[in-house]
C-alpha cells in the first residue's frame, strides 16, 4: 500500500470507486462503453469540464482549423475518455482471450521486429484506451512493466494498481524504478512510460505541435544509459465499440556518438515527434485536458 494517512474522505472516495466499478461490471461491455460516451458528452456539453484549456490546447495544435472543428474534436475526445473509463472499470473482468479478440495488430512485420529486439522502452500517451494498451502489449509481446505514479488516496491507488497487475503487468514507482527498469530491460522485458505531460523544470524541452514542451526525462535517460531502443505505441479505437488497432512505430535507437544530455534530448525529440504524428491522425482520441505547455510560457 502506498504511504499516507487514510482519512474518512479517502474511505468514502474508495467506497464510491468500488460501487461504480461493481455497477459498470454488471453492464454488457458495449452498453458500458455507450454509457461512458454519454458521460463524456455530458462532461463537455453540460459541466464544461476544463473547456477553456482544452480549446486553447487544440487551437495551439491546429491553428489552421476553425472553432467549430476544434469544438467537434474536443467533444469526441471527451466521449473517448468516457469509453476508456468504462473499459478500465471493467479491466479486472477481461480475459486474455477477450483482449486478443478485440485488439487487431496493424503491422505484424513490425511487431515481429520489435519482438526480436528484446528489452526496450515503450512510450505511449493519454491516447485511445491507454490502460488497455498495456494489457494488450503484455499479452501480445510478453513481459511488460509500467512506470506508475501514486494517487494521494492509497486505497484507490492500490485498487487501480490491482486492476493493472491482474494481467501480469509489473508496476514500478519512483522508489523501485531504477532497479526495476534496469533489471527488466536487461532481461529482455519492455517498460512503458506515459510521456506526454508537462514535466516542469526537470524535463527535456522539445517541440510538440510546433511549441516547446517540457517532457519527462526518465524514459530517455534509461534508453541512453541502457542503449535500449524506444518504441512508440497506442491503441486506436475502431468506431464506437470495444475494438482497437495496435499501432507501433519503428524502433528508435539512441545516438551513441552524442554526449549523454544531447543523446537524451535527441531521443526525446524523436519519440515525441512519433507520438505527435499519431495524434494528428486521430486527434479525437487524445486527451487534450492536460496543460501540456505549462512550463514553457506558451500560454502567456
ChimeraX commands (.cxc) that place a marker at each C-alpha (Angstrom):
marker #1 position 0.00,0.00,0.00 radius 0.5
marker #1 position 1.20,3.49,-0.79 radius 0.5
marker #1 position 2.22,5.52,2.22 radius 0.5
marker #1 position -0.04,8.21,3.68 radius 0.5
marker #1 position -2.71,8.67,6.29 radius 0.5
marker #1 position -6.12,7.31,5.31 radius 0.5
marker #1 position -8.87,9.80,6.06 radius 0.5
marker #1 position -12.66,9.48,6.08 radius 0.5
marker #1 position -12.76,11.27,2.74 radius 0.5
marker #1 position -10.34,8.69,1.34 radius 0.5
marker #1 position -12.58,5.85,2.55 radius 0.5
marker #1 position -15.64,7.46,1.01 radius 0.5
marker #1 position -13.84,8.01,-2.29 radius 0.5
marker #1 position -12.71,4.39,-2.27 radius 0.5
marker #1 position -16.23,3.14,-1.49 radius 0.5
marker #1 position -17.67,5.16,-4.38 radius 0.5
marker #1 position -14.99,3.79,-6.71 radius 0.5
marker #1 position -15.79,0.19,-5.75 radius 0.5
marker #1 position -19.53,0.75,-6.18 radius 0.5
marker #1 position -19.04,2.32,-9.60 radius 0.5
marker #1 position -16.75,-0.49,-10.74 radius 0.5
marker #1 position -19.25,-3.08,-9.49 radius 0.5
marker #1 position -22.18,-1.43,-11.30 radius 0.5
marker #1 position -20.20,-0.98,-14.53 radius 0.5
marker #1 position -19.26,-4.65,-14.34 radius 0.5
marker #1 position -22.94,-5.60,-14.42 radius 0.5
marker #1 position -23.37,-3.99,-17.83 radius 0.5
marker #1 position -22.58,-5.70,-21.13 radius 0.5
marker #1 position -19.37,-4.24,-22.50 radius 0.5
marker #1 position -20.99,-2.39,-25.40 radius 0.5
marker #1 position -23.59,-0.90,-23.10 radius 0.5
marker #1 position -20.90,0.20,-20.62 radius 0.5
marker #1 position -18.91,1.86,-23.40 radius 0.5
marker #1 position -22.02,3.66,-24.64 radius 0.5
marker #1 position -22.72,4.91,-21.11 radius 0.5
marker #1 position -19.14,6.16,-20.93 radius 0.5
marker #1 position -19.58,8.09,-24.17 radius 0.5
marker #1 position -22.72,9.72,-22.75 radius 0.5
marker #1 position -20.83,10.69,-19.60 radius 0.5
marker #1 position -18.09,12.24,-21.72 radius 0.5
marker #1 position -20.70,14.16,-23.73 radius 0.5
marker #1 position -22.24,15.44,-20.50 radius 0.5
marker #1 position -18.87,16.46,-19.04 radius 0.5
marker #1 position -18.14,18.57,-22.12 radius 0.5
marker #1 position -21.55,19.92,-23.03 radius 0.5
marker #1 position -23.20,20.35,-19.63 radius 0.5
marker #1 position -20.50,20.67,-16.99 radius 0.5
marker #1 position -17.95,22.20,-19.41 radius 0.5
marker #1 position -15.05,20.49,-17.65 radius 0.5
marker #1 position -11.69,22.20,-18.40 radius 0.5
marker #1 position -13.28,23.67,-21.51 radius 0.5
marker #1 position -11.02,26.71,-21.77 radius 0.5
marker #1 position -7.73,24.80,-21.52 radius 0.5
marker #1 position -8.90,22.09,-23.95 radius 0.5
marker #1 position -9.87,24.61,-26.63 radius 0.5
marker #1 position -6.68,26.55,-26.01 radius 0.5
marker #1 position -4.59,23.41,-26.47 radius 0.5
marker #1 position -6.44,22.50,-29.64 radius 0.5
marker #1 position -6.01,25.99,-31.08 radius 0.5
marker #1 position -2.27,25.75,-30.41 radius 0.5
marker #1 position -2.04,22.32,-32.04 radius 0.5
marker #1 position -4.34,23.05,-35.00 radius 0.5
marker #1 position -4.22,26.78,-35.65 radius 0.5
marker #1 position -5.45,26.22,-39.20 radius 0.5
marker #1 position -8.77,24.71,-38.10 radius 0.5
marker #1 position -11.87,26.74,-37.33 radius 0.5
marker #1 position -13.59,26.92,-33.96 radius 0.5
marker #1 position -16.37,24.55,-34.99 radius 0.5
marker #1 position -13.87,21.83,-35.89 radius 0.5
marker #1 position -11.97,22.30,-32.62 radius 0.5
marker #1 position -15.24,22.03,-30.70 radius 0.5
marker #1 position -16.04,18.78,-32.51 radius 0.5
marker #1 position -12.62,17.29,-31.73 radius 0.5
marker #1 position -12.95,18.29,-28.08 radius 0.5
marker #1 position -16.37,16.68,-27.73 radius 0.5
marker #1 position -15.22,13.44,-29.36 radius 0.5
marker #1 position -12.13,13.45,-27.12 radius 0.5
marker #1 position -14.31,13.61,-24.01 radius 0.5
marker #1 position -16.56,10.86,-25.31 radius 0.5
marker #1 position -13.49,8.71,-25.99 radius 0.5
marker #1 position -12.24,9.25,-22.45 radius 0.5
marker #1 position -15.66,8.25,-21.14 radius 0.5
marker #1 position -15.40,5.00,-23.11 radius 0.5
marker #1 position -11.86,4.49,-21.82 radius 0.5
marker #1 position -13.00,4.91,-18.20 radius 0.5
marker #1 position -15.70,2.27,-18.62 radius 0.5
marker #1 position -13.20,-0.13,-20.17 radius 0.5
marker #1 position -10.77,0.44,-17.34 radius 0.5
marker #1 position -13.51,-0.10,-14.76 radius 0.5
marker #1 position -14.13,-3.49,-16.37 radius 0.5
marker #1 position -10.44,-4.34,-16.75 radius 0.5
marker #1 position -10.43,-6.80,-13.87 radius 0.5
marker #1 position -13.05,-8.86,-15.70 radius 0.5
marker #1 position -11.23,-9.05,-19.03 radius 0.5
marker #1 position -9.65,-12.32,-20.10 radius 0.5
marker #1 position -6.60,-12.83,-22.27 radius 0.5
marker #1 position -8.87,-14.22,-24.97 radius 0.5
marker #1 position -11.13,-11.15,-24.89 radius 0.5
marker #1 position -8.20,-8.78,-25.22 radius 0.5
marker #1 position -6.65,-10.65,-28.15 radius 0.5
marker #1 position -10.05,-10.87,-29.88 radius 0.5
marker #1 position -10.65,-7.12,-29.59 radius 0.5
marker #1 position -7.17,-5.82,-30.44 radius 0.5
marker #1 position -6.09,-6.04,-34.08 radius 0.5
marker #1 position -2.38,-5.93,-34.91 radius 0.5
marker #1 position -1.97,-3.40,-37.70 radius 0.5
marker #1 position 1.56,-4.36,-38.79 radius 0.5
marker #1 position 2.61,-7.92,-37.94 radius 0.5
marker #1 position 6.05,-7.49,-39.54 radius 0.5
marker #1 position 6.83,-4.54,-37.29 radius 0.5
marker #1 position 5.53,-6.43,-34.28 radius 0.5
marker #1 position 7.94,-9.27,-35.05 radius 0.5
marker #1 position 10.78,-6.76,-35.48 radius 0.5
marker #1 position 10.05,-5.38,-32.02 radius 0.5
marker #1 position 9.78,-8.85,-30.55 radius 0.5
marker #1 position 13.26,-9.63,-31.84 radius 0.5
marker #1 position 14.70,-6.52,-30.14 radius 0.5
marker #1 position 14.40,-7.99,-26.69 radius 0.5
marker #1 position 14.43,-5.32,-23.99 radius 0.5
marker #1 position 13.17,-1.86,-24.95 radius 0.5
marker #1 position 11.46,1.27,-23.70 radius 0.5
marker #1 position 7.85,1.73,-24.83 radius 0.5
marker #1 position 6.40,5.24,-25.00 radius 0.5
marker #1 position 2.67,5.90,-25.06 radius 0.5
marker #1 position 0.43,8.81,-24.18 radius 0.5
marker #1 position -3.04,9.64,-22.92 radius 0.5
marker #1 position -4.46,8.38,-26.17 radius 0.5
marker #1 position -7.23,5.95,-27.04 radius 0.5
marker #1 position -7.56,3.31,-24.32 radius 0.5
marker #1 position -4.13,3.69,-22.75 radius 0.5
marker #1 position -4.63,1.27,-19.87 radius 0.5
marker #1 position -5.82,-1.45,-22.25 radius 0.5
marker #1 position -2.74,-0.72,-24.37 radius 0.5
marker #1 position -0.51,-2.01,-21.58 radius 0.5
marker #1 position -2.62,-5.13,-21.12 radius 0.5
marker #1 position -2.62,-5.85,-24.85 radius 0.5
marker #1 position 1.13,-5.35,-25.14 radius 0.5
marker #1 position 1.70,-7.76,-22.29 radius 0.5
marker #1 position -0.40,-10.49,-23.87 radius 0.5
marker #1 position 0.96,-9.94,-27.38 radius 0.5
marker #1 position 4.67,-9.36,-26.67 radius 0.5
marker #1 position 5.25,-10.94,-23.29 radius 0.5
marker #1 position 6.94,-9.36,-20.25 radius 0.5
marker #1 position 5.57,-5.85,-19.77 radius 0.5
marker #1 position 6.14,-3.34,-16.98 radius 0.5
marker #1 position 4.70,0.10,-16.33 radius 0.5
marker #1 position 6.10,3.07,-14.52 radius 0.5
marker #1 position 3.21,4.50,-12.47 radius 0.5
marker #1 position 2.67,7.49,-10.26 radius 0.5
marker #1 position 0.93,7.45,-6.90 radius 0.5
marker #1 position -2.58,8.57,-6.09 radius 0.5
marker #1 position -2.93,10.62,-2.90 radius 0.5
marker #1 position -5.56,8.12,-1.72 radius 0.5
marker #1 position -3.66,4.90,-1.04 radius 0.5
marker #1 position -6.84,2.81,-1.04 radius 0.5
marker #1 position -7.72,3.99,-4.55 radius 0.5
marker #1 position -4.08,3.66,-5.60 radius 0.5
marker #1 position -3.91,0.04,-4.50 radius 0.5
marker #1 position -7.16,-0.87,-6.21 radius 0.5
marker #1 position -6.23,0.77,-9.51 radius 0.5
marker #1 position -2.85,-0.93,-9.46 radius 0.5
marker #1 position -4.60,-4.20,-8.74 radius 0.5
marker #1 position -6.60,-3.83,-11.95 radius 0.5
marker #1 position -3.32,-3.35,-13.81 radius 0.5
marker #1 position -1.34,-6.14,-12.19 radius 0.5
marker #1 position -4.15,-8.69,-12.60 radius 0.5
marker #1 position -2.99,-9.12,-16.18 radius 0.5
marker #1 position 0.61,-9.76,-15.26 radius 0.5
marker #1 position 1.87,-6.20,-15.67 radius 0.5
marker #1 position 4.69,-5.40,-13.27 radius 0.5
marker #1 position 4.49,-1.93,-11.76 radius 0.5
marker #1 position 7.37,0.36,-10.82 radius 0.5
marker #1 position 7.05,3.54,-8.81 radius 0.5
marker #1 position 9.68,6.15,-8.07 radius 0.5
marker #1 position 11.22,4.07,-5.30 radius 0.5
marker #1 position 11.55,0.91,-7.37 radius 0.5
marker #1 position 12.01,2.41,-10.84 radius 0.5
marker #1 position 15.79,2.40,-11.19 radius 0.5
marker #1 position 16.42,-1.20,-10.20 radius 0.5
marker #1 position 13.20,-2.43,-11.81 radius 0.5
marker #1 position 13.69,-0.77,-15.18 radius 0.5
marker #1 position 17.34,-1.79,-15.45 radius 0.5
marker #1 position 16.61,-5.40,-14.49 radius 0.5
marker #1 position 13.59,-5.67,-16.80 radius 0.5
marker #1 position 15.20,-4.20,-19.91 radius 0.5
marker #1 position 18.45,-6.14,-19.47 radius 0.5
marker #1 position 16.48,-9.38,-19.15 radius 0.5
marker #1 position 14.59,-8.70,-22.40 radius 0.5
marker #1 position 11.47,-7.08,-20.96 radius 0.5
marker #1 position 9.63,-3.96,-22.05 radius 0.5
marker #1 position 9.00,-0.99,-19.79 radius 0.5
marker #1 position 6.28,1.50,-20.69 radius 0.5
marker #1 position 6.06,5.24,-19.92 radius 0.5
marker #1 position 3.21,7.69,-20.33 radius 0.5
marker #1 position 5.39,10.53,-21.53 radius 0.5
marker #1 position 3.13,13.32,-22.72 radius 0.5
marker #1 position 2.57,15.57,-19.69 radius 0.5
marker #1 position 4.35,18.74,-18.61 radius 0.5
marker #1 position 7.49,17.85,-16.64 radius 0.5
marker #1 position 8.26,21.24,-15.17 radius 0.5
marker #1 position 11.81,22.44,-14.70 radius 0.5
marker #1 position 13.22,18.90,-14.66 radius 0.5
marker #1 position 12.00,17.98,-18.14 radius 0.5
marker #1 position 13.58,17.96,-21.59 radius 0.5
marker #1 position 12.21,20.77,-23.74 radius 0.5
marker #1 position 11.29,19.60,-27.24 radius 0.5
marker #1 position 8.74,20.73,-29.80 radius 0.5
marker #1 position 5.22,19.32,-29.54 radius 0.5
marker #1 position 2.88,20.56,-32.26 radius 0.5
marker #1 position 5.33,23.35,-33.03 radius 0.5
marker #1 position 5.57,24.68,-29.48 radius 0.5
marker #1 position 8.25,23.99,-26.84 radius 0.5
marker #1 position 7.04,21.47,-24.26 radius 0.5
marker #1 position 8.77,20.19,-21.12 radius 0.5
marker #1 position 8.80,16.41,-21.48 radius 0.5
marker #1 position 9.66,13.80,-18.81 radius 0.5
marker #1 position 13.35,12.87,-18.97 radius 0.5
marker #1 position 13.16,9.41,-17.40 radius 0.5
marker #1 position 12.47,7.28,-20.48 radius 0.5
marker #1 position 15.27,8.92,-22.46 radius 0.5
marker #1 position 17.69,8.68,-19.55 radius 0.5
marker #1 position 17.16,4.92,-19.26 radius 0.5
marker #1 position 17.25,4.44,-23.04 radius 0.5
marker #1 position 20.63,6.16,-23.25 radius 0.5
marker #1 position 22.03,4.50,-20.14 radius 0.5
marker #1 position 20.99,1.01,-21.26 radius 0.5
marker #1 position 21.47,1.60,-25.01 radius 0.5
marker #1 position 17.87,0.40,-25.34 radius 0.5
marker #1 position 15.66,1.10,-28.36 radius 0.5
marker #1 position 12.48,3.14,-27.94 radius 0.5
marker #1 position 9.13,2.15,-29.45 radius 0.5
marker #1 position 6.07,4.42,-29.56 radius 0.5
marker #1 position 2.71,2.69,-29.40 radius 0.5
marker #1 position -1.02,3.29,-28.93 radius 0.5
marker #1 position -4.36,1.62,-29.34 radius 0.5
marker #1 position -6.64,3.35,-31.85 radius 0.5
marker #1 position -10.32,2.72,-31.22 radius 0.5
marker #1 position -12.22,1.43,-34.23 radius 0.5
marker #1 position -15.66,3.03,-34.33 radius 0.5
marker #1 position -17.63,3.44,-31.12 radius 0.5
marker #1 position -17.29,-0.03,-29.66 radius 0.5
marker #1 position -14.69,-2.23,-27.93 radius 0.5
marker #1 position -12.42,-2.94,-30.91 radius 0.5
marker #1 position -8.96,-1.42,-31.29 radius 0.5
marker #1 position -5.96,-1.41,-33.62 radius 0.5
marker #1 position -2.47,-1.69,-32.15 radius 0.5
marker #1 position -0.12,0.84,-33.76 radius 0.5
marker #1 position 3.63,0.65,-33.13 radius 0.5
marker #1 position 6.41,2.84,-34.50 radius 0.5
marker #1 position 9.64,1.55,-35.92 radius 0.5
marker #1 position 12.27,1.19,-33.20 radius 0.5
marker #1 position 14.17,4.38,-32.42 radius 0.5
marker #1 position 17.80,3.94,-31.41 radius 0.5
marker #1 position 19.81,6.31,-29.29 radius 0.5
marker #1 position 22.78,8.09,-30.87 radius 0.5
marker #1 position 25.89,6.78,-29.14 radius 0.5
marker #1 position 28.06,9.46,-30.72 radius 0.5
marker #1 position 26.37,12.24,-28.73 radius 0.5
marker #1 position 27.15,13.30,-25.16 radius 0.5
marker #1 position 24.63,11.89,-22.67 radius 0.5
marker #1 position 22.48,15.02,-22.26 radius 0.5
marker #1 position 22.35,15.64,-26.01 radius 0.5
marker #1 position 21.51,11.99,-26.65 radius 0.5
marker #1 position 18.62,12.20,-24.18 radius 0.5
marker #1 position 17.30,15.34,-25.88 radius 0.5
marker #1 position 17.63,13.72,-29.31 radius 0.5
marker #1 position 15.68,10.56,-28.46 radius 0.5
marker #1 position 13.02,12.57,-26.60 radius 0.5
marker #1 position 12.56,14.81,-29.64 radius 0.5
marker #1 position 12.23,11.82,-31.95 radius 0.5
marker #1 position 9.77,9.81,-29.87 radius 0.5
marker #1 position 7.68,12.94,-29.20 radius 0.5
marker #1 position 7.51,13.54,-32.96 radius 0.5
marker #1 position 6.28,9.96,-33.47 radius 0.5
marker #1 position 3.57,10.43,-30.86 radius 0.5
marker #1 position 2.58,13.75,-32.43 radius 0.5
marker #1 position 2.17,12.07,-35.83 radius 0.5
marker #1 position -0.23,9.53,-34.35 radius 0.5
marker #1 position -2.23,12.23,-32.57 radius 0.5
marker #1 position -2.50,14.30,-35.75 radius 0.5
marker #1 position -4.07,11.31,-37.50 radius 0.5
marker #1 position -6.60,10.74,-34.68 radius 0.5
marker #1 position -6.90,13.96,-32.63 radius 0.5
marker #1 position -10.30,12.97,-31.27 radius 0.5
marker #1 position -8.70,10.08,-29.38 radius 0.5
marker #1 position -6.20,12.23,-27.48 radius 0.5
marker #1 position -6.88,13.66,-24.02 radius 0.5
marker #1 position -6.38,17.41,-24.51 radius 0.5
marker #1 position -7.15,18.47,-20.92 radius 0.5
marker #1 position -3.53,18.48,-19.71 radius 0.5
marker #1 position -1.68,21.81,-19.60 radius 0.5
marker #1 position 0.99,20.37,-21.88 radius 0.5
marker #1 position 2.85,23.66,-22.44 radius 0.5
marker #1 position 2.54,24.92,-18.87 radius 0.5
marker #1 position 6.27,25.27,-18.08 radius 0.5
marker #1 position 7.48,26.84,-21.30 radius 0.5
marker #1 position 5.48,30.08,-21.37 radius 0.5
marker #1 position 3.34,29.12,-24.35 radius 0.5
marker #1 position 0.09,30.06,-22.61 radius 0.5
marker #1 position 1.16,33.67,-21.96 radius 0.5
marker link #1:1,2 radius 0.2
marker link #1:2,3 radius 0.2
marker link #1:3,4 radius 0.2
marker link #1:4,5 radius 0.2
marker link #1:5,6 radius 0.2
marker link #1:6,7 radius 0.2
marker link #1:7,8 radius 0.2
marker link #1:8,9 radius 0.2
marker link #1:9,10 radius 0.2
marker link #1:10,11 radius 0.2
marker link #1:11,12 radius 0.2
marker link #1:12,13 radius 0.2
marker link #1:13,14 radius 0.2
marker link #1:14,15 radius 0.2
marker link #1:15,16 radius 0.2
marker link #1:16,17 radius 0.2
marker link #1:17,18 radius 0.2
marker link #1:18,19 radius 0.2
marker link #1:19,20 radius 0.2
marker link #1:20,21 radius 0.2
marker link #1:21,22 radius 0.2
marker link #1:22,23 radius 0.2
marker link #1:23,24 radius 0.2
marker link #1:24,25 radius 0.2
marker link #1:25,26 radius 0.2
marker link #1:26,27 radius 0.2
marker link #1:27,28 radius 0.2
marker link #1:28,29 radius 0.2
marker link #1:29,30 radius 0.2
marker link #1:30,31 radius 0.2
marker link #1:31,32 radius 0.2
marker link #1:32,33 radius 0.2
marker link #1:33,34 radius 0.2
marker link #1:34,35 radius 0.2
marker link #1:35,36 radius 0.2
marker link #1:36,37 radius 0.2
marker link #1:37,38 radius 0.2
marker link #1:38,39 radius 0.2
marker link #1:39,40 radius 0.2
marker link #1:40,41 radius 0.2
marker link #1:41,42 radius 0.2
marker link #1:42,43 radius 0.2
marker link #1:43,44 radius 0.2
marker link #1:44,45 radius 0.2
marker link #1:45,46 radius 0.2
marker link #1:46,47 radius 0.2
marker link #1:47,48 radius 0.2
marker link #1:48,49 radius 0.2
marker link #1:49,50 radius 0.2
marker link #1:50,51 radius 0.2
marker link #1:51,52 radius 0.2
marker link #1:52,53 radius 0.2
marker link #1:53,54 radius 0.2
marker link #1:54,55 radius 0.2
marker link #1:55,56 radius 0.2
marker link #1:56,57 radius 0.2
marker link #1:57,58 radius 0.2
marker link #1:58,59 radius 0.2
marker link #1:59,60 radius 0.2
marker link #1:60,61 radius 0.2
marker link #1:61,62 radius 0.2
marker link #1:62,63 radius 0.2
marker link #1:63,64 radius 0.2
marker link #1:64,65 radius 0.2
marker link #1:65,66 radius 0.2
marker link #1:66,67 radius 0.2
marker link #1:67,68 radius 0.2
marker link #1:68,69 radius 0.2
marker link #1:69,70 radius 0.2
marker link #1:70,71 radius 0.2
marker link #1:71,72 radius 0.2
marker link #1:72,73 radius 0.2
marker link #1:73,74 radius 0.2
marker link #1:74,75 radius 0.2
marker link #1:75,76 radius 0.2
marker link #1:76,77 radius 0.2
marker link #1:77,78 radius 0.2
marker link #1:78,79 radius 0.2
marker link #1:79,80 radius 0.2
marker link #1:80,81 radius 0.2
marker link #1:81,82 radius 0.2
marker link #1:82,83 radius 0.2
marker link #1:83,84 radius 0.2
marker link #1:84,85 radius 0.2
marker link #1:85,86 radius 0.2
marker link #1:86,87 radius 0.2
marker link #1:87,88 radius 0.2
marker link #1:88,89 radius 0.2
marker link #1:89,90 radius 0.2
marker link #1:90,91 radius 0.2
marker link #1:91,92 radius 0.2
marker link #1:92,93 radius 0.2
marker link #1:93,94 radius 0.2
marker link #1:94,95 radius 0.2
marker link #1:95,96 radius 0.2
marker link #1:96,97 radius 0.2
marker link #1:97,98 radius 0.2
marker link #1:98,99 radius 0.2
marker link #1:99,100 radius 0.2
marker link #1:100,101 radius 0.2
marker link #1:101,102 radius 0.2
marker link #1:102,103 radius 0.2
marker link #1:103,104 radius 0.2
marker link #1:104,105 radius 0.2
marker link #1:105,106 radius 0.2
marker link #1:106,107 radius 0.2
marker link #1:107,108 radius 0.2
marker link #1:108,109 radius 0.2
marker link #1:109,110 radius 0.2
marker link #1:110,111 radius 0.2
marker link #1:111,112 radius 0.2
marker link #1:112,113 radius 0.2
marker link #1:113,114 radius 0.2
marker link #1:114,115 radius 0.2
marker link #1:115,116 radius 0.2
marker link #1:116,117 radius 0.2
marker link #1:117,118 radius 0.2
marker link #1:118,119 radius 0.2
marker link #1:119,120 radius 0.2
marker link #1:120,121 radius 0.2
marker link #1:121,122 radius 0.2
marker link #1:122,123 radius 0.2
marker link #1:123,124 radius 0.2
marker link #1:124,125 radius 0.2
marker link #1:125,126 radius 0.2
marker link #1:126,127 radius 0.2
marker link #1:127,128 radius 0.2
marker link #1:128,129 radius 0.2
marker link #1:129,130 radius 0.2
marker link #1:130,131 radius 0.2
marker link #1:131,132 radius 0.2
marker link #1:132,133 radius 0.2
marker link #1:133,134 radius 0.2
marker link #1:134,135 radius 0.2
marker link #1:135,136 radius 0.2
marker link #1:136,137 radius 0.2
marker link #1:137,138 radius 0.2
marker link #1:138,139 radius 0.2
marker link #1:139,140 radius 0.2
marker link #1:140,141 radius 0.2
marker link #1:141,142 radius 0.2
marker link #1:142,143 radius 0.2
marker link #1:143,144 radius 0.2
marker link #1:144,145 radius 0.2
marker link #1:145,146 radius 0.2
marker link #1:146,147 radius 0.2
marker link #1:147,148 radius 0.2
marker link #1:148,149 radius 0.2
marker link #1:149,150 radius 0.2
marker link #1:150,151 radius 0.2
marker link #1:151,152 radius 0.2
marker link #1:152,153 radius 0.2
marker link #1:153,154 radius 0.2
marker link #1:154,155 radius 0.2
marker link #1:155,156 radius 0.2
marker link #1:156,157 radius 0.2
marker link #1:157,158 radius 0.2
marker link #1:158,159 radius 0.2
marker link #1:159,160 radius 0.2
marker link #1:160,161 radius 0.2
marker link #1:161,162 radius 0.2
marker link #1:162,163 radius 0.2
marker link #1:163,164 radius 0.2
marker link #1:164,165 radius 0.2
marker link #1:165,166 radius 0.2
marker link #1:166,167 radius 0.2
marker link #1:167,168 radius 0.2
marker link #1:168,169 radius 0.2
marker link #1:169,170 radius 0.2
marker link #1:170,171 radius 0.2
marker link #1:171,172 radius 0.2
marker link #1:172,173 radius 0.2
marker link #1:173,174 radius 0.2
marker link #1:174,175 radius 0.2
marker link #1:175,176 radius 0.2
marker link #1:176,177 radius 0.2
marker link #1:177,178 radius 0.2
marker link #1:178,179 radius 0.2
marker link #1:179,180 radius 0.2
marker link #1:180,181 radius 0.2
marker link #1:181,182 radius 0.2
marker link #1:182,183 radius 0.2
marker link #1:183,184 radius 0.2
marker link #1:184,185 radius 0.2
marker link #1:185,186 radius 0.2
marker link #1:186,187 radius 0.2
marker link #1:187,188 radius 0.2
marker link #1:188,189 radius 0.2
marker link #1:189,190 radius 0.2
marker link #1:190,191 radius 0.2
marker link #1:191,192 radius 0.2
marker link #1:192,193 radius 0.2
marker link #1:193,194 radius 0.2
marker link #1:194,195 radius 0.2
marker link #1:195,196 radius 0.2
marker link #1:196,197 radius 0.2
marker link #1:197,198 radius 0.2
marker link #1:198,199 radius 0.2
marker link #1:199,200 radius 0.2
marker link #1:200,201 radius 0.2
marker link #1:201,202 radius 0.2
marker link #1:202,203 radius 0.2
marker link #1:203,204 radius 0.2
marker link #1:204,205 radius 0.2
marker link #1:205,206 radius 0.2
marker link #1:206,207 radius 0.2
marker link #1:207,208 radius 0.2
marker link #1:208,209 radius 0.2
marker link #1:209,210 radius 0.2
marker link #1:210,211 radius 0.2
marker link #1:211,212 radius 0.2
marker link #1:212,213 radius 0.2
marker link #1:213,214 radius 0.2
marker link #1:214,215 radius 0.2
marker link #1:215,216 radius 0.2
marker link #1:216,217 radius 0.2
marker link #1:217,218 radius 0.2
marker link #1:218,219 radius 0.2
marker link #1:219,220 radius 0.2
marker link #1:220,221 radius 0.2
marker link #1:221,222 radius 0.2
marker link #1:222,223 radius 0.2
marker link #1:223,224 radius 0.2
marker link #1:224,225 radius 0.2
marker link #1:225,226 radius 0.2
marker link #1:226,227 radius 0.2
marker link #1:227,228 radius 0.2
marker link #1:228,229 radius 0.2
marker link #1:229,230 radius 0.2
marker link #1:230,231 radius 0.2
marker link #1:231,232 radius 0.2
marker link #1:232,233 radius 0.2
marker link #1:233,234 radius 0.2
marker link #1:234,235 radius 0.2
marker link #1:235,236 radius 0.2
marker link #1:236,237 radius 0.2
marker link #1:237,238 radius 0.2
marker link #1:238,239 radius 0.2
marker link #1:239,240 radius 0.2
marker link #1:240,241 radius 0.2
marker link #1:241,242 radius 0.2
marker link #1:242,243 radius 0.2
marker link #1:243,244 radius 0.2
marker link #1:244,245 radius 0.2
marker link #1:245,246 radius 0.2
marker link #1:246,247 radius 0.2
marker link #1:247,248 radius 0.2
marker link #1:248,249 radius 0.2
marker link #1:249,250 radius 0.2
marker link #1:250,251 radius 0.2
marker link #1:251,252 radius 0.2
marker link #1:252,253 radius 0.2
marker link #1:253,254 radius 0.2
marker link #1:254,255 radius 0.2
marker link #1:255,256 radius 0.2
marker link #1:256,257 radius 0.2
marker link #1:257,258 radius 0.2
marker link #1:258,259 radius 0.2
marker link #1:259,260 radius 0.2
marker link #1:260,261 radius 0.2
marker link #1:261,262 radius 0.2
marker link #1:262,263 radius 0.2
marker link #1:263,264 radius 0.2
marker link #1:264,265 radius 0.2
marker link #1:265,266 radius 0.2
marker link #1:266,267 radius 0.2
marker link #1:267,268 radius 0.2
marker link #1:268,269 radius 0.2
marker link #1:269,270 radius 0.2
marker link #1:270,271 radius 0.2
marker link #1:271,272 radius 0.2
marker link #1:272,273 radius 0.2
marker link #1:273,274 radius 0.2
marker link #1:274,275 radius 0.2
marker link #1:275,276 radius 0.2
marker link #1:276,277 radius 0.2
marker link #1:277,278 radius 0.2
marker link #1:278,279 radius 0.2
marker link #1:279,280 radius 0.2
marker link #1:280,281 radius 0.2
marker link #1:281,282 radius 0.2
marker link #1:282,283 radius 0.2
marker link #1:283,284 radius 0.2
marker link #1:284,285 radius 0.2
marker link #1:285,286 radius 0.2
marker link #1:286,287 radius 0.2
marker link #1:287,288 radius 0.2
marker link #1:288,289 radius 0.2
marker link #1:289,290 radius 0.2
marker link #1:290,291 radius 0.2
marker link #1:291,292 radius 0.2
marker link #1:292,293 radius 0.2
marker link #1:293,294 radius 0.2
marker link #1:294,295 radius 0.2
marker link #1:295,296 radius 0.2
marker link #1:296,297 radius 0.2
marker link #1:297,298 radius 0.2
marker link #1:298,299 radius 0.2
marker link #1:299,300 radius 0.2
view
